[in-house]
Amino acid sequence: MRKSIYIILYILLSNSIRVQAINDSIGIVTGNLIIDSTWEPKVYLSVISNFDKMYTMSNKMIVSESPIDSIGNFHFNIEFLPEEESLLRIHIVKKGNPATTLVIGGNEENHFFFIANSKSKINIQSLRINGLFSKIIIFGSPNTVGFNQITELSEYPEFLNYDSIVLEKEFVEKIVNERLRFLADTCKNPLLSLYAIYKSNFEANYYKNIEFYKSYLKKWGDNESTYFKTFKKQLPVRDSNWEYILIVSLIILFVVLGLLSKLNKSRKLNKLSVQERKILSLLQQGATNQEISNECHIELSTVKSHVSNIFSKLKIKSRKEVLNMKLK
């Protein structure tokens, strides 16, 4: 334990000298990584343009690289970053592997994330407890604690034993997502807040929490960073007047159904003969069979036959249905 403390103090002291030498610069990332001979003595820095790309890798994403000296020190100049904060990733690769190699999970995981801007002065130390990046201490980035808290909370459901009960897992995930939305709502840092939203599985639960997302967009709607622009495009409903659009759509649907209903009735009426249409009109006026017989100068039995045919063609069963029909 005492030996570990001495090592940490030595690392901090050696890096404090480096930071002091460049303290007049703006935007510096320094650090110390104790690596063995299986690793390439080089550190890569990537800018992650949106949270969906955290675990993707390409040469275009790598914006800078730094050698690792004999005692593990490295440094980057990050003055080229925008003034608003960006999500950054540092990674190293095994010898013989391409620079775009990304290992996710396990002791061989070769990357970590942090938040910085063009004016940040960051110092990174790896304690290398179980893996190279299993324990990272980042100085100069006030968002590190919050970032790690969100990450650990989002991963919590995966480390539980559920005894094969699906509902239990869904319940835990629901509670975790509610907590992540709470963190997003109360966080004052926009990038950190949005990170919590992404970890809350927002696309799947958007419709169940529409009021929350309306309030969230109202709070951060003026943020024009690439992170928020991407987020807004991914929302299932992006129009703030979605309720109005829904109502109009329903009205149009009812009108179309009404027209179809009228068309269907019209087609049924076309099946009636001229005499049957006349009798149908009399039926709608409440005329009895005898009154129809007198009006049309036909036998009562003929009236009954016509009425039966009318009911069959219009698919109705009683005079009451005839009275309720709208033929115009």
Long-range contacts (C-beta under 8 A, 24 or more apart in sequence): 4-127, 8-125, 8-127, 11-72, 11-125, 12-125, 14-71, 14-73, 15-73, 15-123, 15-125, 18-73, 18-75, 19-121, 19-123, 22-75, 23-121, 25-77, 25-79, 26-79, 26-118, 26-119, 27-77, 27-78, 27-79, 27-80, 27-81, 27-116, 27-117, 27-118, 27-119, 27-120, 27-121, 28-75, 28-76, 28-77, 28-78, 28-120, 28-121, 28-122, 29-75, 29-76, 29-78, 29-88, 29-90, 29-116, 29-120, 29-122, 29-123, 29-124, 30-73, 30-74, 30-75, 30-76, 30-122, 30-123, 30-124, 31-73, 31-74, 31-75, 31-90, 31-122, 31-123, 31-124, 31-125, 31-126, 32-71, 32-72, 32-73, 32-74, 32-124, 32-125, 32-126, 33-68, 33-72, 33-74, 33-92, 33-126, 33-132, 34-72, 34-126, 34-128, 35-68, 35-72, 35-92, 35-132, 37-95, 38-94, 38-95, 39-92, 39-93, 39-94, 39-95, 39-132, 40-92, 40-93, 40-94, 40-95, 40-97, 41-67, 41-68, 41-69, 42-66, 42-67, 42-68, 42-92, 42-93, 43-67, 43-68, 43-74, 43-76, 43-90, 43-91, 43-92, 44-90, 44-91, 44-92, 44-93, 44-99, 45-76, 45-78, 45-88, 45-89, 45-90, 46-88, 46-89, 46-90, 46-91, 47-81, 47-86, 47-87, 47-88, 48-86, 48-87, 48-88, 48-89, 48-113, 49-226, 49-227, 49-230, 50-226, 50-227, 50-230, 50-231, 51-87, 51-194, 51-195, 51-198, 51-227, 51-230, 52-198, 52-230, 54-87, 54-89, 54-113, 55-102, 55-104, 56-102, 57-100, 57-101, 57-102, 58-100, 59-99, 59-100, 61-89, 62-99, 62-100, 65-99, 68-92, 78-116, 78-118, 78-120, 79-118, 80-118, 81-116, 81-117, 81-118, 81-120, 82-117, 82-118, 83-117, 83-118, 83-119, 84-117, 84-225, 85-115, 85-116, 85-117, 85-143, 85-189, 85-190, 85-191, 86-115, 86-116, 86-117, 86-191, 87-113, 87-115, 87-191, 87-195, 87-227, 88-113, 88-114, 88-115, 88-116, 89-113, 90-114, 90-124, 92-132, 106-131, 107-131, 107-132, 107-134, 108-132, 109-133, 109-134, 112-136, 113-147, 114-138, 114-141, 114-143, 114-144, 114-147, 115-141, 115-143, 115-144, 115-147, 115-189, 115-191, 115-192, 116-141, 143-189, 143-191, 143-192, 146-183, 146-187, 146-189, 146-192, 147-192, 147-195, 149-183, 150-180, 150-183, 150-192, 150-195, 150-196, 150-199, 151-199, 153-179, 153-180, 153-183, 153-199, 154-180, 154-199, 154-200, 173-201, 176-200, 177-201, 177-205, 181-209, 181-212, 184-216, 185-212, 185-215, 185-216, 190-220, 190-223, 190-225, 190-227, 190-228, 191-225, 191-227, 193-220, 194-220, 194-227, 194-228, 194-231, 197-231, 198-231, 202-235, 203-234, 203-235, 203-236, 206-235, 206-236, 206-237, 207-236, 210-237, 214-240, 265-325, 265-326, 265-327, 268-313, 268-314, 268-315, 269-314, 269-327, 271-313, 272-310, 272-313, 272-314, 275-306, 276-306, 276-309, 276-310, 276-313, 279-303, 279-306, 279-307, 279-310, 280-310, 280-314, 280-322, 280-327, 283-307, 283-310, 283-319, 283-322, 283-323, 284-322, 284-323, 284-325, 284-327, 286-323
